Amino acid sequence: MSTCDIIIRAMTEADWPAVAAIYEQGIASHKATFAQEAPTYAAWDAEHHKHTRLVAQTIDGVVAGWVAIAPSFARQVYSGVAEISIYIHNQYQHQGVGRQLLAAAAAESECNGIWTLEALIFDDNLPSLELFRKCGYTQLGVRPKLGYDTALGCWRNVAMLERRSAAKDFA
């Protein structure tokens, strides 16, 4: 598959079964999230911004991955800071889908007043860390034993990365 074979478009509620299935792959891998199961669409929808919800779709109509952002803080002063989540279907990993989604999410989030995107990634998820670095994210540090992974029965370290907008309005 070539990156030209992918279109990035807005996620809709109709995409949820495919999005949830990809999320469940991330859960099963134990590389992406502390979650034990995908939430309902209503629960997921309530936690995420209404903008910057994107899917990567193949020319055959298959959802190959998705990205979305959620507010990082409740206080208005931090309204331009959001946490980014990205999941790529196992079959489409390492094919440029993640780079396309992260680039599109950065552009769309900036158009919606977001000046900082932050990512929380398990520190042993080296492919994800490398993807984010290639897409302009800076690693701020690692928070040791930030959360307990009940599925694996161990504490997990989480790397904190951020991408600050270079847009003139945010500088």
Stockholm file with secondary structure:
# STOCKHOLM 1.0

chainA/1-171         MSTCDIIIRAMTEADWPAVAAIYEQGIASHKATFAQEAPTYAAWDAEHHKHTRLVAQTIDGVVAGWVAIAPSFARQVYSGVAEISIYIHNQYQHQGVGRQLLAAAAAESECNGIWTLEALIFDDNLPSLELFRKCGYTQLGVRPKLGYDTALGCWRNVAMLERRSAAKDFA
#=GR chainA/1-171 SS CCGGGEEEEECCGGGHHHHHHHHHHHHHHTSSCSCSSCCCHHHHHHHSCSSCEEEEEETTSCEEEEEEEEESCSSGGGTTEEEEEEEECGGGTTTTHHHHHHHHHHHHHHHTTCCEEEEEEETTCHHHHHHHHHTTCEEEEEEEEEEEETTTTEEEEEEEEEEECCCGGGC
#=GC SS_cons         CCGGGEEEEECCGGGHHHHHHHHHHHHHHTSSCSCSSCCCHHHHHHHSCSSCEEEEEETTSCEEEEEEEEESCSSGGGTTEEEEEEEECGGGTTTTHHHHHHHHHHHHHHHTTCCEEEEEEETTCHHHHHHHHHTTCEEEEEEEEEEEETTTTEEEEEEEEEEECCCGGGC
//
